[in-house]
């Protein structure tokens, strides 16, 4: 599911709706993102598609990115 962006007051009910739908649709997966940025939505959907255990999640996206990835020095 794709929601339009919203402030923090929408998070709880959106998450509850997604989780309820995920329970009802099991074993199918139900997840949601919130964004109006097509590139962010496309990236999130690709991530969700490749994360087979991910269900019942609400991901609020932004266009600022996560920043640089710092590799571990293992």
C-alpha positions as CSV (number, residue, x, y, z in Angstrom):
1,X,0.0,0.0,0.0
2,X,1.1,3.5,-0.6
3,X,0.0,6.4,1.6
4,X,0.6,10.1,1.0
5,X,3.0,11.8,3.4
6,X,1.6,12.7,6.7
7,X,2.8,13.9,10.1
8,X,3.4,11.7,13.1
9,X,-0.3,11.8,14.2
10,X,-1.1,9.3,11.4
11,X,1.5,6.7,12.2
12,X,-0.4,4.7,14.8
13,X,-3.6,4.2,12.8
14,X,-1.8,3.5,9.6
15,X,0.5,0.9,11.3
16,X,-2.5,-0.7,13.0
17,X,-4.4,-0.9,9.7
18,X,-1.4,-2.5,7.9
19,X,-0.9,-5.0,10.7
20,X,-4.5,-6.0,10.8
21,X,-4.6,-6.5,7.0
22,X,-1.3,-8.5,7.2
23,X,-2.9,-10.8,9.8
24,X,-6.0,-11.3,7.7
25,X,-4.1,-11.9,4.5
26,X,-1.5,-14.3,5.9
27,X,0.4,-16.1,4.4
28,X,0.3,-13.2,1.8
29,X,2.4,-10.2,2.8
30,X,1.0,-6.7,3.4
31,X,3.3,-3.7,3.9
32,X,2.9,0.1,3.4
33,X,5.0,3.0,2.5
34,X,4.3,6.7,2.9
35,X,5.8,9.1,0.3
36,X,5.1,11.2,-2.7
37,X,8.5,10.7,-4.2
38,X,8.3,8.1,-7.0
39,X,12.0,7.2,-6.8
40,X,11.7,6.6,-3.0
41,X,8.6,4.5,-3.5
42,X,10.2,2.4,-6.2
43,X,13.3,1.8,-4.1
44,X,11.2,0.8,-1.0
45,X,9.0,-1.5,-3.0
46,X,12.1,-3.2,-4.5
47,X,13.5,-3.6,-0.9
48,X,10.2,-5.1,0.3
49,X,10.0,-7.5,-2.6
50,X,13.4,-8.8,-1.8
51,X,12.7,-9.2,2.0
52,X,10.4,-12.2,2.1
53,X,9.9,-12.1,5.9
54,X,8.8,-8.5,5.9
55,X,5.1,-8.1,6.6
56,X,2.8,-5.8,8.6
57,X,5.2,-2.9,8.3
58,X,4.6,0.8,7.7
59,X,7.6,2.7,6.3
60,X,7.5,6.5,6.2
61,X,9.9,7.5,3.5
62,X,11.7,10.9,3.0
63,X,13.9,12.2,0.3
64,X,16.9,13.0,2.4
65,X,18.4,9.5,2.3
66,X,20.1,7.6,5.0
67,X,23.5,9.2,4.4
68,X,26.8,7.6,3.7
69,X,27.2,3.9,4.5
70,X,30.2,3.4,6.8
71,X,31.7,-0.1,6.3
72,X,32.6,-2.1,9.4
73,X,36.3,-2.7,10.0
74,X,36.0,-6.4,10.6
